[in-house]
Amino acid sequence: MDLRSFFDAVFDFSDYGELLPLVSNSIWAAAILGLVGGLIGTFVLMRDLAFAVHGIAELSFAGASFALLIGVNVVVGSLAGSVAAAVLLAVMGLRARDRNSIIGVIMPFGLGLGILFLGLYEGRSANKFGLLTGQIVAVDTVQLNLLAGVAAVVVAALLFIWRPLTFASADPDLAEARGVPVRTLSIVFMFLLGLSVALSIQVVGALLVLSLLITPAAAALLVTSSPRLVVFLSVLFALASSVGGILLALGGRIPISPYVTTVSFAIYLVCRVIRRMRGGHRRRELSANTATAAA
């Protein structure tokens, strides 16, 4: 494939106007997932659970693959696998060292199960591929309503436990000494994280779910230390990645996930440049002030 053929495959907007109305459900789903991913991603980084997201995604993939094999709603199977993995991690591995070893065991097991179920599935190969990389037109009205309902539960629960969860995430020992139910909050949060992972898989697939749950929050933390602004920017970046990725993917012939991950990574790189520029400016100011004081 030459360079021209590559760009023709990645970007082709000749029928964009006709295709756009066909993916309205996917765009709404992406917006919902961007909101959920941006909100929960800040707590994922605060609690050092980036590795856990990938582990949960593997069992979510296994659940979705099994649902596809037996003819059940894929979203339901994905939710079941995610919640099971999240609760298991919360109960068995509260300490980071224990949690990481458990995730290391769960990940290959979940991926192996998923591949087994897909190998037994005799339907369309596009359905198999979509579980790993996402599908732009996979969201129908029933699935959209289910995604919206689950997302509403996640957002409402997060808002309800926001203050104690923030305290427990920032300083769990002090929070426990003050009477905050740290263990219960951990289990509840892992349950919500499992739901969020299952939702995100519907757009970017099991392999690239980190681009919605980790990268936007990580980018936001690079440019601000204000807790409220971090959450706002995290949601904004996640929305730009998910919705922007779908709008770009509509003009190409490849799965949606490369577009979503590219937009997300580009935002992260811009935030790193901004941070570096700010750091250089602050160092120059510090040097100037030091020289003035010495004089």
Secondary structure, 3 states (H helix, E strand, C coil): CCHHHHHHHHCCCCCHHHHHHHHHHHHHHHHHHHHHHHHHHHHHHHCCCHHHHHHHHHHHHHHHHHHHHHCCCHHHHHHHHHHHHHHHHHHHCCCHHHHHHHHHHHHHHHHHHHHHHHHHCCCCHHHHHHHHHCCCCCCCHHHHHHHHHHHHHHHHHHHHCHHHHHHHHHCHHHHHHCCCCHHHHHHHHHHHHHHHHHHHHHHHCCCCCHHHHCHHHHHHHHHCCCHHHHHHHHHHHHHHHHHHHHHHHCCCCCCCHHHHHHHHHHHHHHHHHHHHHHHHHHHHHHHHHHHHHHC
